[in-house]
Amino acid sequence: MRFSTICAAAAVTGPMVASAAGSLGFALGNKKSDGSCKDEDDYTADFKSLSSNTDAKIVRIYAASDCDVAANILPKAKEAGFTVILGIWPDTDESFEADKAAVVEYAPKYKDTVHAITVGSESMYRGNFTGEELLTKIKDVKSAVGSGFKVGTADSWNKYADGTADALIKGGVDILLCNAFSYWQGQVVSNATGSFYDDIYQAFGHIQEQAGGTDKVELWVGETGWPTAGDKYQNAEPGVDTAKTFFSEAVCGMVDWGFNVFFFEAFDEKWKPVAIGEDGSVADETSWGAMTADRKPKYSLKC
């Protein structure tokens, strides 16, 4: 089922080239269940659980200065044999400068541990920046951090597919992360894999077309996932069984076919406020973890 679904999507979209095997990573929060900041011991426990229960060796974080995450996570990631995509939150001048300063201070000290740096997470989707404006900030960070680091952004798949991000692609960014959630599109689980693949292939195909080749920009699925609890969102039913199905069919299918995927997210985050979907429906964003808040897997996490 995995391969037939992927091939059907590939047949109607742009150029795609996959390697023999992709990488699975996890989005990792920087707070404990009570909302307080994680410390180095917490990251040690995070990496131990990820190593025991998954094949992942990479995580991504969203704001390098918040909770001193860059300072705390990088030494522990190095010890555990993980790499990290560091995030910079550019939506305010204060957060941009603070995160940039943290990256400039800590990334060179752990050069082999920093896989890349992302400037922004769905900032074009939220309408905070145009592609041209975000490119200026990416170039600023790339200049500030020095040579040897890949710098790019993460955004919703449709902002790549519809041309919003064309300035970034043509401007020579090193890495782009494309987020796609069949759940937030209200899909039944039986259609979720096909919907996910179609979204990603539209985004990747457009990026590769604009870049002029399949090897010009490093591409990842930046976020995808399925909650295990909460209220129904349109036709999408949360639950352990549906999340397990989406992980095994959609996520592992993409990885098996040679593409890199970050799952959102590693562990439940009970401190989070209730989320609101695009149509105004209330939805629970506290139970998106592949594992519980105390780091126990909810289902098999090896592809």
DOFIPA-279085 format. One record per residue (C-alpha): residue in one letter; residue number from 1; y, x, z. Coordinates in steps of 0.2 Angstrom, whole numbers, plus 5000, padded with zeros to 4 digits. Each point is the difference from the previous one (the first is absolute). Layout:
REM DOFIPA-279085
{"A",NUM,{Y,X,Z}}
...
This chain:
REM DOFIPA-279085
{"M",1,{5000,5000,5000}}
{"R",2,{5012,5014,5004}}
{"F",3,{4999,5009,4983}}
{"S",4,{5000,4984,4989}}
{"T",5,{5015,4993,5009}}
{"I",6,{5009,5017,4998}}
{"C",7,{4996,5002,4982}}
{"A",8,{5005,4982,4996}}
{"A",9,{5017,5004,5008}}
{"A",10,{5002,5017,4991}}
{"A",11,{4996,4992,4983}}
{"V",12,{5017,4990,5001}}
{"T",13,{5011,5012,5007}}
{"G",14,{5008,5017,4997}}
{"P",15,{4992,5018,4999}}
{"M",16,{4989,5004,5015}}
{"V",17,{4990,5016,5004}}
{"A",18,{4989,5001,5015}}
{"S",19,{4992,5015,5008}}
{"A",20,{4982,5000,5006}}
{"A",21,{5005,4995,5018}}
{"G",22,{5015,4994,5008}}
{"S",23,{5007,5003,5018}}
{"L",24,{5001,4987,5014}}
{"G",25,{5014,5001,5012}}
{"F",26,{5007,4989,5014}}
{"A",27,{5018,4995,5005}}
{"L",28,{5002,5005,5018}}
{"G",29,{5012,4992,5012}}
{"N",30,{5010,5010,5013}}
{"K",31,{4999,4988,5015}}
{"K",32,{4988,4995,5013}}
{"S",33,{4994,4982,5003}}
{"D",34,{5015,4997,5012}}
{"G",35,{5013,5007,4988}}
{"S",36,{5003,5016,5008}}
{"C",37,{4999,5016,4990}}
{"K",38,{4984,5010,4997}}
{"D",39,{4998,5017,5006}}
{"E",40,{4990,5015,4994}}
{"D",41,{4985,4994,5010}}
{"D",42,{5001,4983,4991}}
{"Y",43,{4999,5008,4983}}
{"T",44,{4986,5011,5005}}
{"A",45,{4990,4984,5004}}
{"D",46,{5006,4992,4984}}
{"F",47,{4993,5015,4989}}
{"K",48,{4984,5000,5010}}
{"S",49,{4997,4982,4997}}
{"L",50,{5004,5002,4981}}
{"S",51,{4989,5015,4998}}
{"S",52,{4986,4991,5009}}
{"N",53,{5001,4983,4991}}
{"T",54,{5007,5004,4982}}
{"D",55,{5000,5013,4987}}
{"A",56,{5019,5001,5000}}
{"K",57,{5009,5017,5002}}
{"I",58,{5018,4994,4997}}
{"V",59,{5012,4988,5008}}
{"R",60,{5017,4994,4997}}
{"I",61,{5015,4996,5012}}
{"Y",62,{5016,4992,4996}}
{"A",63,{5015,5008,5010}}
{"A",64,{4998,5018,5005}}
{"S",65,{5013,5000,5015}}
{"D",66,{4995,4983,5008}}
{"C",67,{4990,5004,5015}}
{"D",68,{5001,5018,4996}}
{"V",69,{4985,4997,4988}}
{"A",70,{5002,5015,4989}}
{"A",71,{5000,5011,5015}}
{"N",72,{4985,4992,5008}}
{"I",73,{4989,4996,4986}}
{"L",74,{5000,5016,4989}}
{"P",75,{4992,5012,5013}}
{"K",76,{4987,4987,5004}}
{"A",77,{4996,4996,4981}}
{"K",78,{4999,5019,4997}}
{"E",79,{4987,5002,5014}}
{"A",80,{4990,4985,4994}}
{"G",81,{5000,5006,4982}}
{"F",82,{5011,4985,4993}}
{"T",83,{5015,5001,4989}}
{"V",84,{5015,4988,5002}}
{"I",85,{5013,4992,4989}}
{"L",86,{5016,5000,5010}}
{"G",87,{5012,4985,4998}}
{"I",88,{5019,5000,5000}}
{"W",89,{5008,4983,5003}}
{"P",90,{5016,5000,4989}}
{"D",91,{5006,4982,5003}}
{"T",92,{5014,5006,5012}}
{"D",93,{5010,5016,5000}}
{"E",94,{4995,5003,5018}}
{"S",95,{4981,4999,4997}}
{"F",96,{5001,5009,4983}}
{"E",97,{5008,5015,5008}}
{"A",98,{4989,5000,5016}}
{"D",99,{4984,4999,4990}}
{"K",100,{5006,5013,4988}}
{"A",101,{5004,5012,5014}}
{"A",102,{4983,4998,5007}}
{"V",103,{4992,5003,4984}}
{"V",104,{5011,5016,4997}}
{"E",105,{4995,5006,5017}}
{"Y",106,{4982,4997,5001}}
{"A",107,{4993,4999,4982}}
{"P",108,{5002,5019,4996}}
{"K",109,{4991,5004,5016}}
{"Y",110,{4985,4990,4994}}
{"K",111,{5001,5002,4982}}
{"D",112,{4981,4999,4997}}
{"T",113,{4999,4984,5010}}
{"V",114,{5014,4990,4991}}
{"H",115,{4993,4992,4985}}
{"A",116,{5016,4993,4994}}
{"I",117,{5017,4992,5006}}
{"T",118,{5004,4982,4996}}
{"V",119,{5019,4994,5000}}
{"G",120,{4999,4981,5003}}
{"S",121,{4987,4987,5002}}
{"E",122,{5003,4985,4989}}
{"S",123,{5019,5003,5001}}
{"M",124,{5001,4995,4981}}
{"Y",125,{4990,4984,5004}}
{"R",126,{5012,4995,5014}}
{"G",127,{5015,5004,4988}}
{"N",128,{5007,5013,5011}}
{"F",129,{5001,5013,4986}}
{"T",130,{4999,5001,4981}}
{"G",131,{4989,5012,4992}}
{"E",132,{5015,5011,4997}}
{"E",133,{5006,5000,5018}}
{"L",134,{4983,5004,5007}}
{"L",135,{4998,5014,4988}}
{"T",136,{5015,5008,5007}}
{"K",137,{4993,4999,5017}}
{"I",138,{4983,5007,4994}}
{"K",139,{5009,5015,4992}}
{"D",140,{5010,5003,5016}}
{"V",141,{4984,5001,5010}}
{"K",142,{4992,5011,4988}}
{"S",143,{5014,5012,5000}}
{"A",144,{5001,5000,5019}}
{"V",145,{4982,5003,5004}}
{"G",146,{4998,5014,4987}}
{"S",147,{4987,5005,4987}}
{"G",148,{4981,4995,5001}}
{"F",149,{5001,4982,5006}}
{"K",150,{4997,4985,4989}}
{"V",151,{5013,4986,5003}}
{"G",152,{5000,4982,4994}}
{"T",153,{5000,4983,5007}}
{"A",154,{4989,4985,5004}}
{"D",155,{5004,4982,4993}}
{"S",156,{4993,4984,4995}}
{"W",157,{4989,5000,4984}}
{"N",158,{5012,4988,4991}}
{"K",159,{5015,5011,5002}}
{"Y",160,{4991,5013,4990}}
{"A",161,{4993,4988,4987}}
{"D",162,{5017,4991,4997}}
{"G",163,{5010,5016,4996}}
{"T",164,{5010,5001,5017}}
{"A",165,{4993,5017,5004}}
{"D",166,{5001,5007,4982}}
{"A",167,{5015,5012,5005}}
{"L",168,{4988,5008,5013}}
{"I",169,{4986,5002,4987}}
{"K",170,{5011,5008,4987}}
{"G",171,{5010,5009,5014}}
{"G",172,{4984,5011,5003}}
{"V",173,{4994,4994,5018}}
{"D",174,{4984,5008,5005}}
{"I",175,{4990,4986,5008}}
{"L",176,{5001,4981,5000}}
{"L",177,{4991,4988,5011}}
{"C",178,{4997,4982,4994}}
{"N",179,{4997,4986,5013}}
{"A",180,{4990,4985,4995}}
{"F",181,{4994,4986,5011}}
{"S",182,{4989,4986,4993}}
{"Y",183,{5002,4992,5018}}
{"W",184,{5019,4998,4998}}
{"Q",185,{4997,4992,4983}}
{"G",186,{4990,4987,5009}}
{"Q",187,{4984,5004,4991}}
{"V",188,{4983,4994,5004}}
{"V",189,{4989,5015,5004}}
{"S",190,{4989,4996,4985}}
{"N",191,{5015,5004,4989}}
{"A",192,{5008,5013,5011}}
{"T",193,{4992,5015,4992}}
{"G",194,{5004,4995,4982}}
{"S",195,{5018,4996,5005}}
{"F",196,{5002,5017,5009}}
{"Y",197,{4993,5010,4986}}
{"D",198,{5012,4990,4987}}
{"D",199,{5015,5004,5011}}
{"I",200,{4996,5019,5001}}
{"Y",201,{4996,5002,4982}}
{"Q",202,{5016,4992,4995}}
{"A",203,{5009,5012,5011}}
{"F",204,{4991,5015,4996}}
{"G",205,{4999,4997,4982}}
{"H",206,{5019,4997,4999}}
{"I",207,{5003,5016,5010}}
{"Q",208,{4989,5010,4989}}
{"E",209,{5008,4993,4984}}
{"Q",210,{5018,5004,5007}}
{"A",211,{4994,5017,5006}}
{"G",212,{4993,5005,4983}}
{"G",213,{4982,5003,5006}}
{"T",214,{4987,4997,5013}}
{"D",215,{5003,5016,5010}}
{"K",216,{5019,5001,5002}}
{"V",217,{5001,4990,5016}}
{"E",218,{4987,5000,5015}}
{"L",219,{4996,4982,5003}}
{"W",220,{4993,4991,5015}}
{"V",221,{4997,4983,5006}}
{"G",222,{5012,5001,5014}}
{"E",223,{4995,4985,5010}}
{"T",224,{4987,4986,4998}}
{"G",225,{4990,4991,5013}}
{"W",226,{4994,4983,5008}}
{"P",227,{5003,4994,5017}}
{"T",228,{4986,4995,5011}}
{"A",229,{5009,4987,5011}}
{"G",230,{5014,4988,4998}}
{"D",231,{5005,4984,4991}}
{"K",232,{4995,4997,4982}}
{"Y",233,{5013,5006,4987}}
{"Q",234,{5000,4988,4985}}
{"N",235,{4982,5002,4994}}
{"A",236,{4997,5016,5009}}
{"E",237,{4989,4999,5015}}
{"P",238,{5001,5013,5013}}
{"G",239,{4984,5006,5009}}
{"V",240,{4988,5014,5003}}
{"D",241,{4988,4994,4986}}
{"T",242,{5013,4998,4987}}
{"A",243,{5008,5017,5005}}
{"K",244,{4983,5008,4998}}
{"T",245,{4998,4993,4983}}
{"F",246,{5017,5006,4994}}
{"F",247,{4997,5017,5007}}
{"S",248,{4983,5002,4992}}
{"E",249,{5004,4993,4983}}
{"A",250,{5018,5003,4997}}
{"V",251,{5004,5016,5010}}
{"C",252,{4984,5009,4998}}
{"G",253,{4999,4994,4982}}
{"M",254,{5016,5008,4996}}
{"V",255,{4996,5016,5009}}
{"D",256,{4982,5000,4992}}
{"W",257,{5009,5000,4983}}
{"G",258,{5010,5015,5004}}
{"F",259,{5017,4993,5007}}
{"N",260,{5009,5005,5016}}
{"V",261,{5002,4985,5013}}
{"F",262,{5009,4999,5016}}
{"F",263,{4993,4985,5011}}
{"F",264,{5013,4991,5010}}
{"E",265,{4996,5004,5014}}
{"A",266,{4990,5010,5011}}
{"F",267,{5001,4991,5017}}
{"D",268,{5006,4983,5005}}
{"E",269,{5018,5001,5007}}
{"K",270,{5002,4986,5013}}
{"W",271,{5018,5004,5003}}
{"K",272,{5006,4994,4983}}
{"P",273,{5010,4984,4999}}
{"V",274,{4993,4985,4989}}
{"A",275,{5003,5003,4982}}
{"I",276,{5007,4988,4987}}
{"G",277,{4993,4999,4983}}
{"E",278,{5010,4998,4983}}
{"D",279,{4999,4982,5001}}
{"G",280,{5006,4999,5018}}
{"S",281,{4983,4997,5007}}
{"V",282,{4996,5008,5017}}
{"A",283,{4987,5013,5000}}
{"D",284,{4992,5012,5013}}
{"E",285,{5003,5018,4996}}
{"T",286,{4992,5006,5016}}
{"S",287,{4982,5000,4994}}
{"W",288,{5000,5010,4984}}
{"G",289,{4991,5015,5007}}
{"A",290,{4983,5005,4993}}
{"M",291,{4997,5004,5018}}
{"T",292,{5005,4992,5016}}
{"A",293,{5015,5007,5011}}
{"D",294,{4987,5009,5010}}
{"R",295,{4993,5008,4984}}
{"K",296,{4984,4991,4998}}
{"P",297,{4996,4996,4982}}
{"K",298,{4999,4982,4995}}
{"Y",299,{4988,5003,4985}}
{"S",300,{4993,5014,4990}}
{"L",301,{5014,5012,4995}}
{"K",302,{4991,5012,4989}}
{"C",303,{5000,4997,4981}}
